[in-house]
Amino acid sequence: MVMSMNVDLVGRSISFGAPSTQWWTQLASAIVGGLSFATLLTLALTPCLLVLGDNLSNGLQRLRQGSSPSRPQLDSGNRFQHSLGRA
């Protein structure tokens, strides 16, 4: 649809740039753009913002406690212990 291709199943013909494809091309472009944007948000931006929020909350917690700004060492290789408050 994005390529302006019209497939006529009854007449068994394929045409490019037909008048009926002009509306479908705009709709298909909007759908493809929306899916691309949603994929980018889901796979890239959301995890980055989650890590950023965790780092900021850990930094603020360390500032309130008066400890050094170095990263804490996690116990027994479990990387979720610090974010759950058990470090």
DAPE-V647317 format. One record per helix or strand of 2 or more residues. SS is the DSSP state (@ for helix, = for strand). FROM is the first residue (numbers start at 1). TO is the last residue. If there is no record, write none. Layout:
# DAPE-V647317
<<SS;FROM;TO> <SS;FROM;TO>>
This chain:
# DAPE-V647317
<<=;5;8> <=;13;16> <@;21;65> <@;75;77>>
